[in-house]
Amino acid sequence: MQNSTYGKYQKMQVETADKGALLLMLYDGLILALKKMQNILGAETVDQGSLSEEAFRARGILYELMLSLIHIS
């Protein structure tokens, strides 16, 4: 139940944010994914599945950032 409520909150934040706030959300998400990758790589044993998930997440965010910056310019 709590995850569902938080998910709804996040969705509302994205749907009502202006362009600048959306860019900041993307940057924050990218930094978070990269930090998670760094932590995974620094662990004693590397969880390839988790590393792959975060890499795909970071890549997707980068694509969104590139597209939004192209539309702004």
TORSE-975846 format. One line per field, with one value per residue: residue number from 1; x, y, z of N, C-alpha, C, O in turn. Coordinates in nm, 3 decimals, padded with zeros to 5 digits. Layout:
N
nr = NUM; ...
nc1 = X; ...
nc2 = Y; ...
nc3 = Z; ...
cac1 = X; ...
cac2 = Y; ...
cac3 = Z; ...
cc1 = X; ...
cc2 = Y; ...
cc3 = Z; ...
oc1 = X; ...
oc2 = Y; ...
oc3 = Z; ...
//
This chain:
73
nr = 1; 2; 3; 4; 5; 6; 7; 8; 9; 10; 11; 12; 13; 14; 15; 16; 17; 18; 19; 20; 21; 22; 23; 24; 25; 26; 27; 28; 29; 30; 31; 32; 33; 34; 35; 36; 37; 38; 39; 40; 41; 42; 43; 44; 45; 46; 47; 48; 49; 50; 51; 52; 53; 54; 55; 56; 57; 58; 59; 60; 61; 62; 63; 64; 65; 66; 67; 68; 69; 70; 71; 72; 73
nc1 = 00.083; 00.191; 00.399; 00.245; 00.112; 00.329; 00.427; 00.216; 00.238; 00.491; 00.435; 00.246; 00.406; 00.582; 00.402; 00.302; 00.514; 00.729; 00.934; 01.201; 01.210; 01.164; 01.398; 01.584; 01.494; 01.558; 01.841; 01.896; 01.803; 01.980; 02.227; 02.177; 02.147; 02.405; 02.560; 02.463; 02.558; 02.832; 02.856; 02.783; 02.989; 03.200; 03.164; 03.238; 03.169; 03.044; 02.722; 02.591; 02.336; 02.204; 02.383; 02.355; 02.084; 02.093; 02.269; 02.118; 01.909; 02.043; 02.129; 01.884; 01.790; 01.986; 01.932; 01.678; 01.746; 01.913; 01.728; 01.544; 01.705; 01.771; 01.521; 01.482; 01.673
nc2 = -00.120; 00.127; 00.167; 00.196; 00.436; 00.612; 00.585; 00.700; 00.959; 01.032; 01.013; 01.218; 01.436; 01.441; 01.479; 01.733; 01.905; 02.175; 02.245; 02.295; 02.179; 01.914; 01.856; 01.874; 01.659; 01.449; 01.472; 01.424; 01.160; 01.033; 01.075; 00.932; 00.668; 00.629; 00.646; 00.421; 00.224; 00.261; 00.184; -00.085; -00.181; -00.143; -00.331; -00.639; -00.873; -00.857; -00.789; -00.882; -00.861; -00.651; -00.446; -00.432; -00.353; -00.094; 00.027; 00.023; 00.185; 00.429; 00.478; 00.511; 00.742; 00.922; 00.931; 01.051; 01.298; 01.400; 01.420; 01.603; 01.828; 01.883; 01.960; 02.192; 02.369
nc3 = 00.000; 00.083; -00.106; -00.335; -00.281; -00.264; -00.522; -00.666; -00.572; -00.673; -00.947; -00.975; -00.912; -01.132; -01.343; -01.293; -01.290; -01.399; -01.694; -01.615; -01.358; -01.426; -01.570; -01.361; -01.205; -01.377; -01.386; -01.114; -01.092; -01.267; -01.138; -00.904; -01.007; -01.111; -00.878; -00.745; -00.918; -00.881; -00.612; -00.633; -00.795; -00.621; -00.429; -00.254; -00.399; -00.725; -00.824; -01.105; -01.222; -01.085; -01.142; -01.419; -01.439; -01.324; -01.502; -01.740; -01.653; -01.610; -01.872; -02.005; -01.878; -01.960; -02.237; -02.229; -02.116; -02.320; -02.532; -02.423; -02.391; -02.654; -02.752; -02.608; -02.702
cac1 = 00.000; 00.276; 00.465; 00.146; 00.090; 00.450; 00.429; 00.118; 00.296; 00.595; 00.371; 00.186; 00.517; 00.631; 00.297; 00.273; 00.639; 00.765; 01.046; 01.323; 01.201; 01.180; 01.541; 01.649; 01.458; 01.638; 01.978; 01.898; 01.789; 02.105; 02.329; 02.144; 02.180; 02.551; 02.611; 02.431; 02.654; 02.960; 02.850; 02.781; 03.124; 03.291; 03.134; 03.328; 03.125; 02.962; 02.593; 02.578; 02.198; 02.180; 02.466; 02.291; 01.962; 02.130; 02.327; 02.007; 01.837; 02.126; 02.126; 01.752; 01.785; 02.071; 01.857; 01.573; 01.813; 01.955; 01.609; 01.485; 01.794; 01.756; 01.394; 01.493; 01.758
cac2 = 00.000; 00.245; 00.184; 00.247; 00.576; 00.684; 00.586; 00.800; 01.089; 01.058; 01.035; 01.351; 01.533; 01.448; 01.531; 01.874; 01.982; 02.252; 02.186; 02.301; 02.079; 01.783; 01.837; 01.845; 01.522; 01.359; 01.476; 01.355; 01.017; 00.987; 01.071; 00.820; 00.542; 00.617; 00.615; 00.280; 00.144; 00.273; 00.100; -00.225; -00.214; -00.140; -00.440; -00.756; -00.948; -00.772; -00.845; -00.843; -00.825; -00.517; -00.355; -00.417; -00.274; 00.046; 00.077; 00.050; 00.301; 00.547; 00.500; 00.565; 00.880; 01.001; 00.953; 01.150; 01.427; 01.445; 01.460; 01.726; 01.940; 01.914; 02.032; 02.323; 02.458
cac3 = 00.000; 00.092; -00.235; -00.429; -00.248; -00.302; -00.668; -00.709; -00.539; -00.771; -01.076; -00.969; -00.917; -01.270; -01.431; -01.266; -01.285; -01.518; -01.767; -01.534; -01.252; -01.489; -01.597; -01.233; -01.168; -01.460; -01.336; -00.985; -01.119; -01.327; -01.032; -00.815; -01.076; -01.120; -00.744; -00.718; -00.995; -00.814; -00.492; -00.677; -00.841; -00.508; -00.337; -00.259; -00.517; -00.810; -00.867; -01.246; -01.252; -01.032; -01.219; -01.550; -01.420; -01.303; -01.627; -01.831; -01.599; -01.639; -02.017; -02.037; -01.831; -02.049; -02.360; -02.201; -02.102; -02.453; -02.608; -02.368; -02.419; -02.797; -02.769; -02.545; -02.782
cc1 = 00.087; 00.347; 00.370; 00.121; 00.209; 00.461; 00.333; 00.171; 00.403; 00.535; 00.310; 00.293; 00.566; 00.528; 00.272; 00.397; 00.660; 00.891; 01.176; 01.324; 01.218; 01.326; 01.617; 01.618; 01.539; 01.783; 01.991; 01.890; 01.916; 02.215; 02.304; 02.181; 02.331; 02.613; 02.582; 02.527; 02.791; 02.965; 02.853; 02.922; 03.225; 03.269; 03.233; 03.296; 03.027; 02.837; 02.567; 02.436; 02.166; 02.260; 02.403; 02.166; 01.995; 02.191; 02.218; 01.927; 01.913; 02.122; 01.992; 01.738; 01.870; 02.000; 01.750; 01.633; 01.855; 01.836; 01.551; 01.574; 01.790; 01.629; 01.399; 01.570; 01.697
cc2 = 00.125; 00.271; 00.241; 00.396; 00.660; 00.693; 00.689; 00.941; 01.127; 01.090; 01.176; 01.459; 01.551; 01.514; 01.680; 01.962; 02.062; 02.190; 02.187; 02.197; 01.938; 01.754; 01.805; 01.704; 01.421; 01.355; 01.402; 01.204; 00.958; 00.974; 00.954; 00.686; 00.522; 00.586; 00.470; 00.189; 00.145; 00.185; -00.048; -00.267; -00.217; -00.252; -00.555; -00.845; -00.860; -00.848; -00.795; -00.798; -00.683; -00.412; -00.328; -00.331; -00.126; 00.106; 00.110; 00.171; 00.429; 00.580; 00.562; 00.710; 00.970; 01.030; 01.059; 01.289; 01.484; 01.495; 01.591; 01.846; 01.978; 01.995; 02.172; 02.420; 02.494
cc3 = 00.000; -00.041; -00.338; -00.406; -00.290; -00.454; -00.725; -00.684; -00.641; -00.907; -01.082; -00.978; -01.060; -01.360; -01.411; -01.266; -01.413; -01.580; -01.687; -01.424; -01.308; -01.521; -01.469; -01.185; -01.248; -01.413; -01.203; -01.003; -01.178; -01.222; -00.938; -00.879; -01.084; -00.984; -00.707; -00.794; -00.929; -00.689; -00.529; -00.718; -00.728; -00.409; -00.356; -00.380; -00.594; -00.853; -01.008; -01.282; -01.207; -01.110; -01.355; -01.541; -01.406; -01.428; -01.728; -01.784; -01.633; -01.788; -02.058; -01.996; -01.919; -02.181; -02.340; -02.185; -02.237; -02.533; -02.555; -02.394; -02.566; -02.819; -02.709; -02.635; -02.914
oc1 = 00.059; 00.356; 00.409; 00.111; 00.193; 00.499; 00.364; 00.151; 00.405; 00.580; 00.322; 00.274; 00.589; 00.563; 00.225; 00.386; 00.615; 00.949; 01.251; 01.427; 01.280; 01.373; 01.704; 01.706; 01.584; 01.841; 02.085; 01.961; 01.955; 02.287; 02.397; 02.239; 02.379; 02.709; 02.665; 02.572; 02.857; 03.065; 02.919; 02.968; 03.327; 03.347; 03.301; 03.386; 02.939; 02.845; 02.525; 02.419; 02.108; 02.210; 02.399; 02.143; 01.931; 02.169; 02.224; 01.883; 01.854; 02.113; 01.989; 01.681; 01.830; 02.007; 01.732; 01.577; 01.834; 01.843; 01.513; 01.524; 01.805; 01.630; 01.327; 01.536; 01.758
oc2 = 00.220; 00.386; 00.325; 00.473; 00.768; 00.796; 00.758; 01.030; 01.240; 01.182; 01.244; 01.562; 01.664; 01.595; 01.747; 02.083; 02.023; 02.096; 02.090; 02.134; 01.853; 01.642; 01.718; 01.636; 01.319; 01.248; 01.326; 01.128; 00.847; 00.875; 00.884; 00.600; 00.410; 00.509; 00.403; 00.088; 00.042; 00.118; -00.127; -00.376; -00.286; -00.269; -00.566; -00.886; -00.797; -00.957; -00.681; -00.707; -00.604; -00.303; -00.214; -00.245; -00.041; 00.224; 00.213; 00.252; 00.527; 00.697; 00.655; 00.791; 01.082; 01.142; 01.146; 01.387; 01.602; 01.601; 01.678; 01.956; 02.096; 02.090; 02.261; 02.538; 02.568
oc3 = -00.074; -00.084; -00.419; -00.501; -00.346; -00.507; -00.822; -00.766; -00.690; -00.975; -01.183; -01.044; -01.105; -01.446; -01.503; -01.243; -01.521; -01.526; -01.691; -01.399; -01.244; -01.503; -01.468; -01.132; -01.195; -01.400; -01.183; -00.936; -01.144; -01.217; -00.898; -00.813; -01.066; -00.976; -00.645; -00.740; -00.921; -00.664; -00.462; -00.682; -00.737; -00.315; -00.458; -00.453; -00.536; -00.911; -01.029; -01.363; -01.282; -01.139; -01.400; -01.627; -01.470; -01.458; -01.794; -01.866; -01.679; -01.826; -02.139; -02.068; -01.951; -02.231; -02.425; -02.234; -02.265; -02.596; -02.633; -02.417; -02.598; -02.898; -02.754; -02.643; -02.992
//
